[in-house]
Amino acid sequence: MLILSPEERAQAWHEAVSADVSEREYKRHMLASAAFQMVGSELSLYSDDYASAFKESFDLLDASGLIGRDELRHAFEEIDEQRGTARAFAAALARHLRETAAVEHLTAERRELAFELSERWRAAAGGEIAGSVDDDGEEYVSVAEVAAAYDVTPQAVYKWIHKGAIEARTRPGGSYQIPVSALTRDERFDVGRARRLQHELARRREGQPDVSNDEMLEQIRSRRAASR
């Protein structure tokens, strides 16, 4: 397994983004291989199919011009810094590939591939959060895991914590732990769920009126209320 420090990852990302035409593809694919090894190890994505998916994703991001985004680079640098950072990088890939799917100068085929890959990385990043149980008997998760679950950046989660919008406690060293019980009470979870359902419905209901995010949220919450 290729192990790179955060500093080496930052340098590799810069070189891949700024390389001239003769070296750009090679360096971009080296970057994709490093991402596959690091992310695949945490999320159990070991098949050659996932290795190809990383390369295709990086190629599409380069073609759309989004590979230079600081959010992606930061997420890549932070893999393995705390539990859930590989999941957070997969979620960042999904968000940027969704944007790539709307870039008009790409062919329809490439836009469709970008959307398919965004859904694949969203699925890899999603799923139930399995935290670790601490001495107080509470189950806690990391900022990176919460960011992936909410489909936002870790910086957004830090803002919620600093504003008191989401419960958290400080660990030795200054990092945060967030109780899973606080997340299950927080209706912001519904926003990410509604957004995913909205994208799926848009694909299934081609040619029919769009369902807004607010309408989707209302349906989710009314069904929850009816089931209580």
Secondary structure, 3 states (H helix, E strand, C coil): CCCCCHHHHHHHHHHHHHCCHHHHHHHHHHHHHHHHHHHHHHHCCCCHHHHHHHHHHHHHHHHHCHHHCHHHHHHHHCCCCCCCHHHHHHHHHHHHHHHHCCCCCCCHHHHHHHHHHHHHHHHHHCCCCCCEECCCCCEEECHHHHHHHHCCCHHHHHHHHHHCCCCCEECCCCCEEEEHHHHHCCCHHHHHHHHHHHHHHHHHCCCCCCCCHHHHHHHHHHHHHHHC
